[in-house]
Amino acid sequence: MASYRSVTVYCSSSNDIDASYVEAARSLGRLFAQKHVQLVNGGGSVGLMGEMARSVHESGGRVVGVIPLALKKIEGRAYEASDEMILTETMRDRKKIMYERGDGYVALAGGYGTLEEFLEVLTLRKLGYHDKSIVLLNTNGFYDELLSFFDKMTDSGFADKPASTFFTEVSRPEDVLKALGVGE
């Protein structure tokens, strides 16, 4: 069996999104499997989370899902096909395990939870708690306003270094693994 490097991916659990975001997640899932990168995600079967997990499996890869018991109890929410399903009591426990299991982190388009998870690993890197790679997949310019806001924070003196010091922004799924240093 291949040895897998693990990458934690934060992304949308919404199904009501443009197909271009779905295709980006599916494309990244195929690339993970091809490069023997184990996907660690929030354990969901919905939205980009489910799309990417299914794509990893369809391409022969491995998925680790981390989901709170309360969410797993909701029928259809959990990606039951995960190779490893870790059940947690709380969302905080889920985030901790996802953080610990990742050799790197990727954020795809998403909502409040995705943004919060991305900002947490960015903040932890800035504070020196880890030096793992973080990649922001900015499909269709989804995060352009956030990136502008980060610049405003630095320009206004609220951040001593540009946010881009702590993560790599890419616009295409095929650039994510290179930014993580996988497959070089």
N, C-alpha and C positions, 0 to 999 in steps of 0.2 A: 504494500500500500504506500502511496506517495506521502511524503511529509508535507504538512500544510502549515503555512504561516497564516495566522489569524488576523483579519481586519474587521473592525467594528464599523458598521454602516448605520447611520442615522438617516431616516427618510420618512416620507408621508405614509400615513395609514388611510388616506382618503382615496376612494375610488372615483371621485368626481373631478378628475383632472385631465388636462390635455394629453393626447396620445404621445406627444413627443417626450414627455417625462417618463411615461411607461416604457417607451423604447429605450431611453437612456438607461433605465434601471435594468431592463432585460439584457441590454448589450453589456453592461458592466458585470452582470451575473455570469454571462458566457465567458467573459475575460477572466473572472476570478477562477472559474473551473479550469479553463485552459492553462492557467499559470499555477494551479494547485494552491490557490489562496482560499482558506476556509472563511466563509461568511459568518460573522457574529452579528445578530440583529435582535430586534425586540420581540421576536417570536410570533409575529402576526402573519395572517394569511391574506390581509387586505392591503389595498393601496400599493405603493411602490415596494413596501416591505415584502408583501407576498409575491409580487411580480418578480423581484430580484431573487428571492429564495427559490421559486419554481424554476427560474432560468438557470440558476446554479445547478440544481438537481438535473434538469433536462440535459445539461452539458457534462454531467458526471462528477460534479463537485460536492462539497460537504457544507452543511448548514448547522449552526448552533443557534437555537432560539432561546431568548431569555424573556420570560413573560410572568407578570404577576398573576397569582392564582385567581384573583377577581376578574381579570381580563380573559383568562383561559376558560373560565366558566361560561362566558358568553359564547353561545354556539356560533361557529364559523369564524371566530376571531383568531384562534391559534393556528399556526402552521404545523399541523400534526405530523407532517412528513419530515420534520427536522431530524437530523441524525442524532442530535442531542438536544433535549428540551430541559431547560433549567427553570424551575418554578420558584418564584420569590413571593414573599409576603407583601412587599411594598414596591412602589416605583423607584424609591431611593435604592433599595436593594438591587433592583434590576439594573439601574444605571451603574452602580458600583461594580457589579459582575461584568457588564458589557465593557466598562472602562478597563478592568483588570485583564479581561480575556483578549483585548485587542493589542496587536503589535503595531497598529497604526489605526487611524480613524478617517472616515469619509462621511461627508454630509451631502446628501442629494437634496432636491427640492422637498420642502415639507412645511409643516405648520409650526405652532408654538412649541410643541415638544421637541421637534427636530432642531429648531433654533436654540432652545434651552440646552440641549445635549451638546450641540456644536460649541456654544459659548462656554460651557463648562470645561470641555477638553482644551479649548483655546486658552482659557484663564489658567487652568492648571499648568499648561505648558509655559505660559508667561511667568508664572510664579516659581517655575523650576521643579514642579512635582514630577514631570516626565519630559523626555526629549523625543518622543515618538512623532512620526510624521502625521500631519493633519492635511487633508485635501478637501476643498470645497468644490463640488461639481456644479458649476454655474450654468446649467442648461437654459438656453434661451434668455440669458441675462437675468434669471430669476432673482439672483442676489445682488444685482447692480446697486439698488438703493441702500442695502445694508453695507456694501463696500464703500459707498460714498459717505455713509454715516460714520463708519470706522475712520475714514480720512478726517471728517469733521472733529471727531473725538481727539485725534492727534493734533490737528491744527489748532484746536481750542485749548490744548494743554491738559486734557483729561487723560491722555495716554502718552507715556513717554517714548514709546516706539510704535511705528506703524503696525497695524494688525497683521499685515502681510509678512511681517517678520516671523510669525508663528504658524502660518499655514500657507499652502500653495493653492491658488485658484486655477482651475482648468475649466474649459467649456465643453470638452468632449470626453465621453467615457474611456476612449482608448488612451487618453493622457493620464488617467488616474493612477494606473499601476506604475507608470514611469515616475510620476511625482512621489509615489510611495517608496520607490527604489526596488520594486519587484520586477524580476525578469530581466535585469540588466546583465 
